[in-house]
Amino acid sequence: MIGDKLKPKIYHKVTLGDEIFFTAELDNNRYIKLEKALMNTPFDEIEDFSSKNSKLYKFFIDLNEGDMEILHGGKISKMNFNEFAEVMFYENELSYLLKWKSKFDESFKKNSTTDNTENKLNKCLKYFTACDMYSHWILEESRFYSLPLILDALSEIEASYTAAVNYYYKQAVQLLRNFIELVVAQYYFSSNTSIYDDWRTKPNKFMPRFNGDTGMIVSLQKTGKINSNEEKRLENLFKKLSAYSHSRYEKLLHIDPETGKTQPFGFNERYLNDWLDIAIECMEIGLIILSKHTKDWEKQLENNEKLMCSQCHGKNFEVHEEKNDAKKLFLYTCKSCDNEIRMDVLIK
């Protein structure tokens, strides 16, 4: 088995100007880091997210902490993530959060909002940034089952924020349903590969049902991948989201649910708060399901007898030895999709 016998390191080629580096994370058990990072949730509403004592900063550190091997200039060196963590957090993640906060502040400019709404937005933005952190982290080592599913799920979140900042609150919630459905499907398909292959290749095959006796969350609960509380939470959340997808009358943008009167399109603090509550709930449970999937998928990869392509799941590769002055590496190119994996072990 690849994971147990060889413990290979996956190297990434990084080009900075004319310089070429090869970097590899020395700790391959990434799910442990995600589980530790999630212990910093739920996030607080009022806590300053720019502080190094904030839960968001600790989430980032716990998610990425560890040693990295670097090959450059004929030398092998090690670097700990903490040496550049602060710079990465403030220049990348915090700037990402503040960019979105400024967009919402602009949309609030001509409209008064309560402190409760502002605090809730801060909490929601922290979860959004945590999902962004997760996306960078998980894509680095391909610790997911399906690349299109994980990319689409994360795109749905960003699209939801884009819709909400432009007052399309109902549509913003509809996109959250897509997100939670794709997150659950990622986990479900990784243990039901033939169903995934049919869904991916046959035009008359639709996404499996989310709930119900034959639904994905019931299957996940029966196989012990989620517990009964998580199943119930997902079931209730999906019902809430479906009210927007199926356009229940009281969820229409142009109807005031209290008076029944038509209202103009634009900023609506009550609808904004509805979206904020649901978005926070979706991202909280979404990160939990993604954590479980990462752990489960890593264990499946450890039990694989052959290397598997992270994009198409093919197992046939062209292998070339790459010579550099520091260490011998092997470049595996998938024969089906040309995806490249660079490792320090030759797998026959």
Residue pairs with C-beta under 8 A, 6 or more apart in sequence:
1 302
1 303
1 304
1 305
2 8
2 301
2 302
2 304
2 305
2 306
2 307
2 347
3 28
3 298
3 301
3 302
3 303
3 304
4 302
6 345
6 347
7 28
8 343
8 344
8 345
8 347
9 24
9 25
9 26
9 28
9 69
9 343
9 344
9 345
10 24
10 25
10 141
10 142
10 341
10 342
10 343
11 22
11 23
11 24
11 71
11 329
11 342
11 343
11 344
12 22
12 23
12 24
12 140
12 342
13 20
13 21
13 22
13 342
14 20
14 21
14 22
14 23
15 21
19 72
20 72
21 70
21 71
21 72
22 70
22 71
22 72
22 324
22 326
22 327
22 329
22 342
23 68
23 69
23 70
23 71
24 68
24 69
24 344
25 66
25 67
25 68
25 69
25 140
25 141
26 66
26 67
26 68
26 69
26 78
27 33
27 66
27 67
28 141
28 298
29 298
30 137
30 138
30 141
30 143
30 294
30 298
31 143
31 291
31 294
31 295
31 298
33 62
33 63
33 64
33 65
33 66
33 137
34 63
34 134
34 137
34 290
34 291
34 294
34 295
35 291
35 295
36 62
36 63
37 58
37 59
37 60
37 62
37 63
38 59
38 287
38 288
38 291
39 62
40 55
40 56
40 58
40 59
40 62
41 55
41 59
41 130
41 284
41 287
42 284
43 55
43 56
43 123
43 126
43 127
43 130
44 55
44 123
45 119
45 120
45 122
45 123
46 119
46 122
47 54
47 55
48 54
49 56
49 57
49 94
49 97
49 122
49 125
49 126
49 129
50 90
50 94
51 57
52 86
55 126
56 93
56 97
56 126
56 129
56 130
57 89
59 130
59 133
60 85
60 88
60 89
60 93
60 133
61 81
61 82
61 85
61 89
63 133
63 134
63 137
64 81
64 85
64 88
64 137
65 81
65 82
65 85
66 80
66 81
67 78
67 79
67 80
67 81
68 78
68 79
68 80
68 81
69 76
69 77
69 78
70 76
70 77
70 78
70 79
71 324
71 326
71 327
71 329
72 326
73 325
73 326
74 324
74 325
74 326
75 325
75 326
76 326
76 327
93 129
93 132
93 133
94 129
96 129
96 132
97 125
97 126
97 128
97 129
100 125
100 128
100 161
100 165
101 121
101 122
101 125
103 165
104 121
104 125
104 165
107 165
107 166
107 167
107 267
108 267
110 267
111 267
111 269
113 269
114 269
116 273
117 269
117 272
117 273
117 276
120 273
120 276
120 277
120 280
121 276
123 276
123 280
124 276
124 279
124 280
124 283
127 279
127 280
127 283
127 284
127 287
128 157
128 161
128 279
128 283
130 283
130 287
131 154
131 157
131 283
131 286
131 287
132 154
134 287
134 290
135 150
135 154
138 144
138 150
138 290
138 294
139 150
142 310
143 294
143 297
143 298
144 150
144 186
144 293
144 294
144 297
144 310
145 186
145 187
145 189
145 190
145 196
145 293
145 297
146 186
146 189
146 190
146 196
147 310
147 311
149 182
149 185
149 186
149 189
150 182
150 186
152 178
152 182
153 178
153 179
153 182
153 183
153 186
153 286
154 179
156 175
156 176
156 178
156 179
156 182
157 175
157 176
157 179
157 283
159 175
160 172
160 173
160 175
160 176
160 179
160 275
160 279
161 172
161 279
163 169
163 171
163 172
163 175
164 172
164 272
164 275
164 279
167 265
167 266
167 267
167 268
168 253
169 253
169 268
169 271
169 272
169 274
169 275
170 244
170 247
170 251
170 252
170 253
170 271
172 275
172 279
173 241
173 244
173 251
173 274
173 275
173 278
174 241
174 244
174 245
176 241
176 278
176 279
176 282
177 238
177 241
177 242
177 244
177 245
179 282
179 286
180 234
180 237
180 238
180 241
180 282
180 285
180 286
181 207
181 210
181 238
183 286
183 289
183 290
183 293
184 210
184 216
184 217
184 220
184 234
184 289
185 207
185 208
185 216
186 290
186 293
187 220
187 225
187 226
187 289
187 292
187 293
187 296
188 208
188 216
188 219
188 220
189 195
189 196
189 199
190 196
190 293
190 296
190 297
190 300
191 223
191 225
191 296
192 219
193 313
195 208
198 205
199 205
199 206
199 207
199 208
208 214
208 215
208 216
209 215
209 216
210 216
210 217
210 234
210 238
211 217
211 218
211 234
211 235
211 238
212 218
217 226
217 231
217 234
217 235
217 238
218 231
220 226
220 231
221 227
221 228
221 230
221 231
225 292
225 296
226 234
226 289
226 292
230 285
230 288
230 289
233 285
234 285
234 289
237 278
237 281
237 282
237 285
240 278
241 278
241 282
243 251
244 251
249 255
250 257
251 257
253 265
253 271
254 262
254 263
254 264
254 265
255 261
255 262
255 263
256 262
256 263
301 308
306 315
306 347
307 315
307 317
307 332
307 341
307 347
308 314
308 315
309 315
309 317
309 334
309 336
309 337
309 339
309 341
310 339
310 341
311 334
311 337
311 339
312 334
312 336
312 337
312 339
314 334
314 335
314 336
314 337
316 334
316 335
316 336
317 332
317 333
317 334
317 335
317 341
318 332
318 333
318 335
319 330
319 331
319 332
319 333
319 346
320 330
320 331
320 333
321 328
321 329
321 330
321 331
321 346
322 328
322 329
322 330
322 331
322 342
327 344
328 344
329 342
329 343
329 344
330 342
330 343
330 344
330 345
330 346
330 347
331 340
331 341
331 342
332 340
332 341
332 342
332 343
332 347
333 339
333 340
334 340
334 341
